[in-house]
Structures are given as structure tokens and as C-alpha cells.
Amino acid sequence: MKLQQRRLFYAGATLLFVLLAPILILYAQGYRFDFPAMRFLRTGGLVMVSEPKRAHVTLDGKALNETTPVTLLNVVPGEYDVTLTKTGYQPWRSRVRVRSHVSTKIEALLMPTVLSLTALPVTNVVTLAASDDGAKIAVLTSSGNGGRINIYDSRRRVFQDLAVFDGNVVSSRLAWSANDRFLAVRTSVGQVVVLHGTTGQLEPLPASPQLSIDRMVWDPQNDNFLYVVADETLWKIDLFSHRASVLTSPGIVDAAVYDGSLWIVRRGREESTIEEVDRESPNARQRVIDTNWPIERLLFIGSNRLLVEGQAAMALLDVDGAALSETQIDGRVAVSSRDPTGRYLLFTTSTEAWSADLATATFSLLGRFGALHGAAWRSPFPVALLLHEGTLTEVSVEAPVASSGSFGPFDEATAMVPLPSSAVAIITSKAVLLPDLEP
């Protein structure tokens, strides 16, 4: 090769190196060239997991060779249509946004194609309540001028008659004690009856107040203690010593027990206070939180957060009383529960489903419906199961536009009640349905 040719070769190679080196460096640092935008963009990541695993992945209509869990690196930022499919399950679809220098995680909970249902042979169900471990489900039904309580043993799958009540039971409520030894029944006339959860024997109560009871709360550490709010007064009922005593008044509208302390809501004319008090000495206040609007219910305490309900409004407070976030809601809250990860709260009205993020102290509207009959969490991801207008639908709290299918019709459904271990019970006019939602 002649000298001039060598010089031209080295000059060309040097020029090519100068041109390619920055591109190679950018590629090594995670940049990719976006031809529609005609510029380099720093890429992100996309992590896709599902329950059950080994679901096939389609990204923008192109099938990947891998099954979940899948991790994609160097993904150009933008929006992508993601579809997960698996034999025996309904397709899961979502529109996902990938951001620069961030790994976006998708957690998909697939819904089976065929929903297996266990039907409990009971009619005219008023309400039900499950024990903490889900082993026992108390079902209150109405018949004639009274009602009946049956206990369904979910392990042996048998029914047991527990008790019969006289009078109207339409608005009655049930609550299990901490170790499921007792079942408290708030009757339609506002009185409390306590039954032994196994024998159905009526527990002798002290001369408790003959008042309309608005709220009843079991002590989570001692199931001999039942707290009731009646006519703005907090009472403590001791089943062991058969005594009832006034703890504090007036203006008490709600109470809860958390982390060894008793929390009460005391309402004034235009504002309320939330007080943390000693369970043995309620007048010894450990913490007082002043609020500037009337609180009707204290729905959640935990993670240094309090979720409270006012008139057509919800608020997240910290334990020192600072208002972190507020939102307007349509109606009264019917369901409130915490998701399996511990980060989110789910609450619903008769037409709306909401989530509250405890980490960021923000509210998100999951959807509005003509009629919303209930909501519950599904493990292991923060996925809400909603029963609305005869249809059972899953909604991801972190990606509300995701869809994993639905079931229906449940046209005769009147309510859905959350059970332990992410199970639910659907109440209809003819039976109580227990769907098998396990992947």
C-alpha cells in the first residue's frame, strides 16, 4: 500500500473512530437513538412478574421468547401495550409508561378463565363476618320476625346453627373477638348480644347501658373486653367480671384500639379531636390531635397515619395531627382495608372505589360505578377486586388502567365481604358464594 493510501486509510479510520466513539459510549451508558424523535434518549427498564408465573408476554404486539418473570433492559422511554397470557387464565392487559433511567415494574395477578364457586345454602342473608384465620364464617339471616346465626366451618365445610333472634335484624352487625372465642352481635335496635363462638351460648352481660349503640370494638389483646360507643359515651364491658363502666364522655363518636392504646374521636360543633388515651385510665390523655372539621369515623391507624372520615370527605393525618391529604367522596365509606404490602388502603362508597397511599399520603380514584357492592384485596400484589353492577373485576392500584378480565353476571349480588387470606364472600338473594380466586 502506497504512503498516500495509508494516510487516507488512517485518516478515515480516525474519523470513523471519532464519530463512533461517542455513540458507543452513549450505548454503553444506556442511551438509544429514537428515530421518530431523531435524538438519543437514555433508556429505562421494564420488569414484569405475574402470579401465576410463566405467563407469555407480548409487547406492542410482538411476542417475547421469555415467560414471566421477565426483565428487559435498555428500553426506549415511551408507552407500551403489554399483554400477559397463560392457558387457563384471562389475558392481562395494560398500557405502561417506561421512563428514562428508571425500572418500571409490572405486577400482574391473572384471573382464571373459569371461576369455581362454593355456594352456602342460605337465603335472606343480612351480613356475615369471618374469624381472623378464616376458619369460621358467621352468617346472619332474616326470617319472619327474627333472624338466625349460622357458623360455616370453612375447613370441614359444614354448617352449625348457633342462635335465633327475635325482632328485626336488617341492620345488625357482627364482630369476632381477638381469638374468635366470642361473637358480638349489634342488633337493629342498637343493643349488643355476645355469643360463645363455638357453643352459641349467650354470654351473660352486665347491666350494660340500655342505649342505642353506634360502635363496638373488641380489645385485640384481651377478648374479655368489649368497648362500645353509645349516645356519645364510651363504655367498657368486662365479660369476665360482668361489669360495665363509663370510660369517658361527652361527644365520643368513635373508638379504636391500636398498639396497646385506646384512640377516641371527640366531636364538637365544628371541629373534632382525636385522643390517644390509656385503656385503664382514659382520662390520662397521651396525645391530642386537633382538627378543623367534624370527624365521623376513625377508619385506620398505622404507619404513623390516621385515615378519618368526615361529611362527604376523607383525610389522611399523621400521628402529630398534621393534615397530609384530603379528598371529597360521594357518600359514606362502606369498606376500608389495608393491602398485603402494607402500603395502600382501599375504601369504597356505594358508587366509588378509592385507594390511599400511606407512603406518599395521596388519594387515587380507582373508578366510579352505577352501583358498587363491595371491594377486597387480592394477594400478593396491591390488586383490588371490585363487585359492581353484577360484575367482578380486578383493578391494579399502581396501574389502574390494567385489566385482567372480569366475571359476571352476579346480577342478584347485594354485597361482597372481604375474608382473610384475600378471599371474598358474595352475598346474593339465594346464597352466599365463595369464589376460588387462587391462581
N, C-alpha and C positions, 0 to 999 in steps of 0.2 A: 504494500500500500504506500502510495506516494505521501510525501510530507503534507501536501495541501489537503489530501483526502483525510489523513489522520487528524489534521487540525479541524476540518469540518465535522468529522465524527465526534471528536472530543467536545467541540462546541455544541453540537446537537445533544450529546449525552448530558452535558452540563445544563443546558436549557431545559431538557426533559426532567432532570432531577429537581431543578429549581421549581418547575411547575407542579411536579407530582409530590414533592416532599410535604408541602403544606396540606395537600389533600390526604395523604397517607396519615399525617399526624392528626388531622381532624377526624378521620375514620377511626383511628386508634383511640381517640378520646370520646367516641360515641356519636359523632356527627354523621349525618347522611344528607345527600343532596336531594332536595324536594323539587322535582322537575316542574310540577304545576306552578310552584311559587318561585322557581328559578333562584333558589338560595339554599345554603347549608342550614340545617336545623339540628340542634342537639337532641338525641333520641331519648326515649324512655323505655320502660319495661312493662310487661304485661304478664301477670301471674294468674293462672286460672286453676282453681280447685273445685271439686264437686263432691257431693255426698248423694249417692254412692260414687266411688271412684271409677276410673276407666271409661269416662264419657268421651265420645268423639267430638272434636272441636272444628267448627267452621268459622273462619274469619273473613268477613266481607265476601262471602260466597265461595271461598277457597278452603277445601278440606285440608287439615293438617294431618301429618302422618303419626302424630303422637296422640295419646289419650291423657285425660287428667290424672294427676296434676301436671300442668304444662307451664313452663317458664320461657317467655320469649324476650330476648334482649335486642337492643338496637332497633326499637320500633319507632318509626317516624311519628311525631306527635300529630294528633288528629282524632277524629271519631271513627269508630269501627263497629260494625254489626257482628255480634258474637252469638253463635248458636251452639248449644251443647245437646247431644243426643245420645241415648242409650236404650237398648232394647228393653221393653217393659216399662218405660218411663216417658212422660210427656216432654217434648222439646222445651229447653230453657233458652230464652232469647233476651238480649239486652243490647242497648246502644251504649258503648263505652268510650270515654274520652281518655286518651293517653297524653300525658304531659311530659315536657322536657325534663330530663334528669330526675324523673320520679318513676317508681314502680307502682303501677296500678294493679290492685288485687281484686279478683272476682271470686266471690264465694257463692256457688250455686247449689241450691237444695232442690233436687229433682223430685217431682211428684209422680207417683205410679200411674200407669195408664188405667188400670182397673183398681178402684178403691174398695177394699174389703171393709165391711161394716158388721159390727156386732150390735144387734137390736135388743135392748132390755124391754121386756114385755110389761110396760107400764103406760098408763094413759093419764091425761089431765095433770101433767107434771107442772108444779108451781116453781120449784127451784131444786137445786142439788148442790152438794159440797163434797169434795174428796178429802180424805186424810192426807197428811204430808207425804207419805210414801205411795199414795195412790192405791193402797190395798183395799180400802173401803170407800164406797161412794154412798152417801146418804141421799135418798131421793124422797122429796115431799110431794105428795099428790093430793088433789082435792076430790072429794066425792060427797055428794049430797050436802049435808050441813056441817061437814067436818073434813078432816084430812087424815092421811096415813103416812108414816115414815117407814121406808124400807131401806135396808142396807144391802148393797150389792158387793159381794166379795169378788174382787177382780181376779184373784189368784185361783180360787176354786170355781168361779163363775156360777155362783148360786146367790139367790135372794133370801133375805131374812126379814120377816115382819118385826118392826121394832116398837111402834107405838101408834095409837089412834088418838086424834084430837077432835074436840067438838068446836063448832063455830067456824067462822070464815078464816081461811088460811091463805087467801090470794096473795097478800103482800108479805108473807112470812119470810124469814131469812134463817140460814143455818150457818154454824161455825164450829169447827172441831177445835178441841183444846190442843196444847202443845204435843203431847204424846198420844193423841187420839183416844184418850180414855173417856172423855165426855163430849157430848154433842149439845150445844146450846141452840135453842130454837126461839127466835123472836117472833111472837105471834102477831097476827094482824091488828090486835088491839094494843100492841106495844108492850106486852108482858114477856118475860123470859122464863122458859122452861128448860131444865137441864136433864138430859138423859144419859144413862151409862151407855157408852158406845157399843158394848157387846151384849148386855142383857136387856137393854131397853128400859131398865128400871128407872123410875123417876127419882132424881136426887132431891132429898129434902132441902129446900131453900130457907134461909132465914126470913124474917118478916121484912122482905125487900120492899122498896117503895112501890106503892100502887099508882105508878105514874106511867106516862107514855114514854117508852124507852126509844131513844133515837139511835143509839150506837152501843155495840157491845164488843169488847176486846178481851181476849184471853191473855193472861200473863205467859209469855213464851218460856219462862223458866220454872214456873210453878202452876200446874194446871188446877190447883185448888182455888186460884184467884181469878175472878171474872170482874172486869171493870165495865160499868155501864154509865152512859150519859142519859139523864132523864130530866126534862124541864130545866135545862141549863145548870144541872148539878151533877158532879162526878161522884159515883158510888163505887165502893169496893165490896164485892160479895165473896165471902170466905166459905167455901163448901165444906171445909174440914171442921171448922168451929161453929158453922151455921150462924155466922154473924154478917150483918150488913152495916156499913159505916159510910158517912159522908166524908169525902176527901177534900173537896173544895167546891166553892160556888161564889158568886153567881156568874152568869154569862158564858158557861162552858158549852161549846157546840161540838167538840170532837176531842178524841184522845187516842194515843197510840203508845206502845211500849217498844223501845229500841235501845239496844246496847245497855241494858240494865237501868235505864231511866224512863220515867213516865213523861210523855210530851202531851200538853194540852193546848187547845185553842180557846182563847177567851175573847169574845167579840163585844165591842162597844157599839155605839150608834153608827159611826162612820169609819171605824178602824178596828183592827184586831191585834192581839198579842199572842205570840207562840211562846210557851214557857216550858223549859225543861226542869222537872222537879224530881225530888227523891220519892220513890214509891212508898216508903214508910212515912215520910213527912212531907206531904205535898206542898205545905206552906213554905218549906225551905226551898226557894227557887234558886236553881243553879245557873240558869240562863234565861234571859228575857229578850225576845225579838219583837220589836215594834214594827207594824206595817201600816201603810196609809190607805188600805182598803179592806172592807169586811171579808174575812175568810170564812167559808162554809165548811170545808173539809181539808184535813191533812192526809194526803194520799200516799206519800212516800217520804222516808227518811233514810239516808245512807250516802256514803261517799262525800260527806260534808255538804250534802244538798238536801233541800226540802222541796217537794212538789206540793203546791197548795192550790185549791180551787176556790174561786170567788164567784160572783154572779156573772155567768157567761164569760169567764176568763180563767186562765191558768197562769201560774208564775213559778219560776224556779228561784229559790233563795239559797244563799249559803248559810251555814250554821251561825254566822255572826249577824245575820239579818239583812245583808246587802241583797237587793233585788238584782238578779243576774239577767233574767229574761221574762217577758210576758207575752201572752198571745190571747186573742179573742177566740172563743169556741162557740159552737152552735148547740146549746142545750147543756144538760148535766152529764158529768162523766159517769159512764156505766162500768168500765173496766179499766184497771190500772195494774200493770205488772212489769217486772224487770226482765230483760233478755238474758240468755245464757252467758253472754260475755260480761255482763255486769255494767255495760256502758250505756245502754239505752233503756228508756221507759216507753211503754206502749199504753196509750189511753184512748178511749173512744167515747163518742156520744151516740145518739140514735142515728146520726147521718154522717159523722166524720170519724176518721182514724188519724191519730197523731203520734209522733214519736218525739221524745225529748232526749237530747244528747247530754249526758252528765259531764262529759269531758269538756265540751265547748259551751255548755249551758245555752243551747239553742233548741228551738222547736221546728219540726218539719211536718207539713201536712201530707199524709200518705194517700189520701183520697177522700172524695165526697160521694155519697151514695144516696139513693132514694130511701133505702131502709138498711141500716147496719145492725145485725142481730148479735154480733159478738166478735171478739178477736183473741188471739193467743199467740205465743211464741213457738217457733219450731227450732229445735237444736240441730246441729251445733252452731249455726250461724245466726246473725240477727235478722231472721226472716219472720214476718208476721203472717199469720193465717187469718183471713177475714171471711166472715159469713155475711153476705149481702144479697138481698133480692133473690134468695134461693140458690145462690152460687157460692161455692167455697173456693177462694182464690189466695195465692201466696204473693206477698209483696216484700221485696228486699228493702230494709230501712236505708241501707247505704247506696242502693241503686233503685229508687222507686219505679223507674221505667222498665225494670227487668220483669219478665213474665215467664213463669214456669208451669203454666197451664192452670186449669180450674176444673171443678166438678159441680155438677148440678143435674137436674134441679132438686133443691131441697125446699120446694115451694111451701111445704107445711111447717117449715122450721120457724120457731118463735124465739130461740136464743141459742147461743153457743157459750159453753162454760169451760174455761181453761182447767186442765187437770195436771197433776205432777208429771214430770218427765216428758214435757212437750206434747202431751196427749190432750184431746178435747172431747167434750160430750155435746152433741147436738140435740136440742130438745124440740120435738115435734108434737103434734096433737095426738099422735098414736103411739109413740115410743120414744125412748132415749137411744140415740145412735152413737156408737163408739167407733169412729173410723180408724183403721190401721194405717198410720201415716209413716211408719218406719220405712226408710229406704231399703 
